[in-house]
Amino acid sequence: MLKRTLCLLLVFCLLPVAAFARVMPPPDDLPEDAWYYQDVTDLLASGIARLRESGIFEPLSDITRAEFVAMLAALSGESLSSYFTASMFTDVAPDAWYLGAVNWAYVTGIVNGKTKTEFAPDAPITREELAAIISRYFEHKKVKPERLRLPHAFTDQTSISAWARDAVRAADRAAIVSGYPNGSFAPHKTATRAEACRMICAVRDMQRGPSAGMTDVLVLLYHNFAETEIPAGLSPKYSTTAAKFRADLDALLAMGLKPISLAQYYRGDYDKTVDSFILNFDDGYRSNYEIAWPILKEYNIHADIFMTTDKFYFDNNFSPAMAREMEESGVVSVYSHSIKHEDMSKLDHDTLVNRMQLSQAVISEELPRARDFFFAYPHGLYSEETARILHQEVGVQLQLVLNNLPQSLHGKYGLVSRRNVAYGTDVAALAREYFRMS
């Protein structure tokens, strides 16, 4: 089997690549460890947010009235074609890119002008103004939160304008807005583009509801493990220690989250009234077997491991015999992470299909028990066409990617988003944000 695999791999490496559309990299001013990275990149990928003329996002700059209204209009999914007519405000030019969005928001009652004739499209917008606009957006869309939290007792509660208090309280209870670490809300502070993106993502999640792309399951992605300290040469972004892994599990369980497997998720065989999490390990490092697996058995928690199948035979990775041993314990399932850990979105149709089938054949040969056809994209890189081919033509049931999906791909092709867990990741905070907990 190994010789056949290597021969086929050499042949496939010579095949041409295709020009499938790919997920574009984020702009240079979005550091991956920033609190707003996920929200901003999600909205850019889905076309709800846009870069500024400078070619970067400028996350810490003030959001303008026009920019925020344009994001809401894009989020609404409503056609704006009939709103690209004469401007309803003297300071909104007929050729302004936001003309349709401003007219739509004004006609629907979501926003008002600064005066009867002026909209002030380039003016910044305060945090309490955002809450009020979001409140009116919900009224327009007839959206009601399915889950409410206790409101925060902001230290500057009395400074919230009387006309905005109900809106701020409602947005707070719905987890649309939050305060600052010092306990304040800062209602009169102008909102940044990053803050606006976080609010828009919260609105989007509520608008979808649990059955429209947002699941009640958090998929956490780990890679490599170390016993005590992460050694030199291993990236803390893709490694953690045994103690940190235990602490992560303790935190998740203390929050009341329930561990389930991908197979349970795929079949709907879990309690959907309880927030749940799934553990994924990528690449098939030997440390999965030597360090993580004993902890999984100790906690009786399942993990799904995605193995780069040509690494079955490398010393740094677990062997087929180790994989079989882990699976026999009942707390591990092994699936494909491709044959050679490459960017699948670059492959032409035939190469993509052949590589996927070859990787699955190795899994079936080395691990002969029956299993579902789940697949995790190397580096999280995929295209819509890649996902379509693997799902519809190859039969992949679930396709695991990184971070949130573009809005257009929710509920399509068995795509499931995951969150990478680094050594420095606060897993409890990540879970609270994901489930919009207080």
Secondary structure in CASP SS format (residue, H / E / C, confidence):
PFRMAT SS
TARGET T0000
AUTHOR 0000-0000-0000
METHOD secondary structure of the structure
MODEL  1
M C 1.00
L H 1.00
K H 1.00
R H 1.00
T H 1.00
L H 1.00
C H 1.00
L H 1.00
L H 1.00
L H 1.00
V H 1.00
F H 1.00
C H 1.00
L C 1.00
L C 1.00
P C 1.00
V E 1.00
A C 1.00
A C 1.00
F C 1.00
A C 1.00
R C 1.00
V C 1.00
M C 1.00
P C 1.00
P C 1.00
P C 1.00
D C 1.00
D C 1.00
L C 1.00
P C 1.00
E C 1.00
D C 1.00
A C 1.00
W C 1.00
Y C 1.00
Y H 1.00
Q H 1.00
D H 1.00
V H 1.00
T H 1.00
D H 1.00
L H 1.00
L H 1.00
A H 1.00
S H 1.00
G C 1.00
I C 1.00
A C 1.00
R C 1.00
L C 1.00
R C 1.00
E C 1.00
S C 1.00
G C 1.00
I C 1.00
F C 1.00
E C 1.00
P C 1.00
L C 1.00
S C 1.00
D E 1.00
I C 1.00
T E 1.00
R H 1.00
A H 1.00
E H 1.00
F H 1.00
V H 1.00
A H 1.00
M H 1.00
L H 1.00
A H 1.00
A H 1.00
L H 1.00
S H 1.00
G C 1.00
E C 1.00
S C 1.00
L C 1.00
S H 1.00
S H 1.00
Y H 1.00
F C 1.00
T C 1.00
A C 1.00
S C 1.00
M C 1.00
F C 1.00
T C 1.00
D C 1.00
V C 1.00
A C 1.00
P C 1.00
D C 1.00
A C 1.00
W C 1.00
Y C 1.00
L H 1.00
G H 1.00
A H 1.00
V H 1.00
N H 1.00
W H 1.00
A H 1.00
Y H 1.00
V H 1.00
T C 1.00
G C 1.00
I C 1.00
V C 1.00
N C 1.00
G C 1.00
K C 1.00
T C 1.00
K C 1.00
T C 1.00
E C 1.00
F C 1.00
A C 1.00
P C 1.00
D C 1.00
A C 1.00
P E 1.00
I C 1.00
T E 1.00
R H 1.00
E H 1.00
E H 1.00
L H 1.00
A H 1.00
A H 1.00
I H 1.00
I H 1.00
S H 1.00
R H 1.00
Y H 1.00
F H 1.00
E H 1.00
H H 1.00
K H 1.00
K C 1.00
V C 1.00
K C 1.00
P C 1.00
E C 1.00
R C 1.00
L C 1.00
R C 1.00
L C 1.00
P C 1.00
H C 1.00
A C 1.00
F C 1.00
T C 1.00
D C 1.00
Q H 1.00
T H 1.00
S H 1.00
I C 1.00
S C 1.00
A H 1.00
W H 1.00
A H 1.00
R H 1.00
D H 1.00
A H 1.00
V H 1.00
R H 1.00
A H 1.00
A H 1.00
D H 1.00
R H 1.00
A C 1.00
A C 1.00
I C 1.00
V C 1.00
S C 1.00
G C 1.00
Y C 1.00
P C 1.00
N C 1.00
G C 1.00
S C 1.00
F C 1.00
A C 1.00
P C 1.00
H C 1.00
K C 1.00
T E 1.00
A C 1.00
T E 1.00
R H 1.00
A H 1.00
E H 1.00
A H 1.00
C H 1.00
R H 1.00
M H 1.00
I H 1.00
C H 1.00
A H 1.00
V H 1.00
R H 1.00
D H 1.00
M H 1.00
Q H 1.00
R H 1.00
G C 1.00
P C 1.00
S C 1.00
A C 1.00
G C 1.00
M C 1.00
T C 1.00
D C 1.00
V E 1.00
L E 1.00
V E 1.00
L E 1.00
L E 1.00
Y E 1.00
H C 1.00
N E 1.00
F E 1.00
A E 1.00
E C 1.00
T C 1.00
E C 1.00
I C 1.00
P C 1.00
A C 1.00
G C 1.00
L C 1.00
S C 1.00
P H 1.00
K H 1.00
Y H 1.00
S E 1.00
T E 1.00
T E 1.00
A H 1.00
A H 1.00
K H 1.00
F H 1.00
R H 1.00
A H 1.00
D H 1.00
L H 1.00
D H 1.00
A H 1.00
L H 1.00
L H 1.00
A H 1.00
M C 1.00
G C 1.00
L C 1.00
K E 1.00
P E 1.00
I C 1.00
S C 1.00
L H 1.00
A H 1.00
Q H 1.00
Y H 1.00
Y H 1.00
R H 1.00
G C 1.00
D C 1.00
Y C 1.00
D C 1.00
K C 1.00
T C 1.00
V C 1.00
D C 1.00
S E 1.00
F E 1.00
I E 1.00
L E 1.00
N E 1.00
F E 1.00
D E 1.00
D E 1.00
G C 1.00
Y E 1.00
R H 1.00
S H 1.00
N H 1.00
Y H 1.00
E H 1.00
I H 1.00
A H 1.00
W H 1.00
P H 1.00
I H 1.00
L H 1.00
K H 1.00
E H 1.00
Y H 1.00
N C 1.00
I C 1.00
H C 1.00
A E 1.00
D E 1.00
I E 1.00
F E 1.00
M E 1.00
T C 1.00
T H 1.00
D H 1.00
K H 1.00
F H 1.00
Y H 1.00
F C 1.00
D C 1.00
N C 1.00
N E 1.00
F C 1.00
S C 1.00
P H 1.00
A H 1.00
M H 1.00
A H 1.00
R H 1.00
E H 1.00
M H 1.00
E H 1.00
E H 1.00
S C 1.00
G C 1.00
V C 1.00
V E 1.00
S E 1.00
V E 1.00
Y E 1.00
S E 1.00
H C 1.00
S C 1.00
I C 1.00
K C 1.00
H C 1.00
E C 1.00
D C 1.00
M H 1.00
S H 1.00
K H 1.00
L E 1.00
D C 1.00
H H 1.00
D H 1.00
T H 1.00
L H 1.00
V H 1.00
N H 1.00
R H 1.00
M H 1.00
Q H 1.00
L H 1.00
S H 1.00
Q H 1.00
A H 1.00
V H 1.00
I H 1.00
S H 1.00
E H 1.00
E H 1.00
L C 1.00
P C 1.00
R C 1.00
A C 1.00
R C 1.00
D C 1.00
F C 1.00
F E 1.00
F E 1.00
A E 1.00
Y C 1.00
P H 1.00
H H 1.00
G H 1.00
L C 1.00
Y C 1.00
S C 1.00
E H 1.00
E H 1.00
T H 1.00
A H 1.00
R H 1.00
I H 1.00
L H 1.00
H H 1.00
Q H 1.00
E H 1.00
V H 1.00
G C 1.00
V C 1.00
Q C 1.00
L E 1.00
Q E 1.00
L E 1.00
V E 1.00
L E 1.00
N C 1.00
N C 1.00
L C 1.00
P C 1.00
Q H 1.00
S H 1.00
L H 1.00
H C 1.00
G C 1.00
K C 1.00
Y C 1.00
G C 1.00
L E 1.00
V E 1.00
S E 1.00
R E 1.00
R E 1.00
N E 1.00
V C 1.00
A C 1.00
Y C 1.00
G C 1.00
T C 1.00
D C 1.00
V H 1.00
A H 1.00
A H 1.00
L H 1.00
A H 1.00
R H 1.00
E H 1.00
Y H 1.00
F C 1.00
R C 1.00
M C 1.00
S C 1.00
END
